[in-house]
Amino acid sequence: MLISFSLTLTAPWKHVRAHEVLHVPSEHRSLTQRLEWTKSTVKDSQFPNGYWIGYSIERYMYEDSHIGWRGRDSRDLPTLNELLLGKGWAGPDVARERDILAAVQRALKPDSTDKIQRQKVQKEVAILFRYPAPHANITDFDKVHMSTLDCYVDLKALPLVWLGTVKDTESIPFLDELYESSQWEQCKRALMAAVALHETKNRVIPCLQRYVTQESNTDLRCQATFWLAQQDHRDAFDILKNVAQDDASSEVRKKAVFWIGQKARTTDLIQCLEKVAYKDPVRDVRKEAVFALSQAPDGRGAEALKRIAGTAKDATTRKEAVFWLGNKTTSDDLVQFLETVVQKDTAQEVQERALHALAQAPQNKGAPALINIAKSHPDKTIRKKAVFWVGQKATSEQSIRCLETVAQKDAVREVRKQAVFALSRAPDGRGVEALARIARAGSDVATRKEAVFWLGQKASKKAASSLKNIVFDTEHTELQKKAVFAISQWPKDQSVPPLAEIAKTHPNPEVRKYAIFWLGETGDPRAADALAEIVQGLRGP
């Protein structure tokens, strides 16, 4: 269908000025006839700087939707419709190709909002080709621009040859042939979008299928997967399923998987994504399939994600599935499933991801599972991680009791240490009393020291009372000294009185000596008085 010719002007177009529109006579009805007429009419160049050729197609769009540029800074420009009617001028460069392609995407995308109130109407969408030289063949355009007639246009003050309205049956083959003959990736991208914009799906989809399966440029093939998905048609998704599972390029498979996930409302699409997540040889593609399942509308991919999280051979894939399940953890059965993963999965990275998911569950739904894991999991690393997350959510008495139990009874010192730290981080000082009990009567000295240290970081009446009791009531000298040191780190107003009391009255000379040292370090006048009193007492009357 492509006609090779050079566009130069003579006869009726001899005195054409820049940015005027030249209309092909209406008696030339088919696109082929219009191009033939143009070829036979154009001879002597009057377009030294180039020109545009354009035509329009018809498609149904929402009444308030547009393709093209409608920004405020372009209000001084004419709309395309005004140019076609002989009004306006072409001024500054304001149109941007990325804006046009984004508008095409919006026009093709089903809109779920206000479907009852918003009505679709038939609109004309122009497809414009810019030719940079006066003697250009029809295939020598350097830019493709799409616009509804009600949008502003920037034609760079170049004339426009207007072919009129063209039916899909002619436009799609014409654009397809231009695509096959073009050597420029940028132009091919725009031509692909122009093909995808047509409403005749049974003509559009075979073209897009050929682009995705036969095109040598991987980036263009990836773009074709996007346009196939935008068709929102059963045949297009069948093609995408085959591409996602069997294409030789991992990048193309990955893109196909992503776009399937955006539209995965049917069982067969979910099954396709699940199959890719299990079997694709490339980790990134499997990861993309898991993500796509997480994005499936209305949570349709949740059950597939659970199966993958529980049975996929690759630990990284299971980990990804657990992560995205964690972002949807709202039901009790999903919380139970995540706990099962922690208890039974053989990979620590998967278990830790499930712990994190439980910790992020809304309304603290994962807390009971975390408590159970912290107390009973056979792996000390997992118990320690669970203790950490219990501490982050320790707003209930059950959580505080769990941490105290672990601090007192866990067989591993580092887990007990983590539990003490978690108690110290409990909000609103909820862990102070438990820390005090551990400091006074913990199962081992090291854990008691940890509790004393973190009590010292709590400048509260409860903490002060607890530390003072530890100094006087325990019999372990190192623990008593640890408590003295903790008291010494408080502000002077709080630390001097108890330090003075300990320095004067404690029965253990080593502890008194330690308290005297820290009392002197305060530099407080009250400390000096206390030290003088101690010295006087040592000298006697």
Protein Blocks (a to p, Z undefined) as FASTA:
>chain_A
ZZcdddddehjlmmccehiacdddfklmbfmlmmmmmmmmpmbdcblnopcddddddddd
dfkbcedjfbfklmmpccfklmmnopajddddfbdfklmmmmmmmmmpccfehklmpccd
ddddddddddfbfbbcfklccbdcdddfkbccdehhpacddebjadfklmmmmmmmmmmm
pcbfklmmmmmmmmmmpmblmlmmmmmmmmmmmpmblklmmmmmmmmmmnopaklmmmmm
mmmmmpmblklmmmmmmmmmmmmmbfklmmmmmmmmmmombfklmmmmmmmmmmpghhlm
mmmmmmmmmmpmblklmmmmmmmmmmmmmbfklmmmmmmmmmmmmbfklmmmmmmmmmmp
ghhlmmmmmmmmmmmpmblklmmmmmmmmmmmmmbfklmmmmmmmmmmombfklmmmmmm
mmmmpghhlmmmmmmmmmmmpcbfklmmmmmmmmmmmccfklmmmmmmmmmmpmbfklmm
mmmmmmmmpcfklmmmmmmmmmmmomblklmmmmmmmmmmnopaklmmmmmmmmmmmnoZ
Z
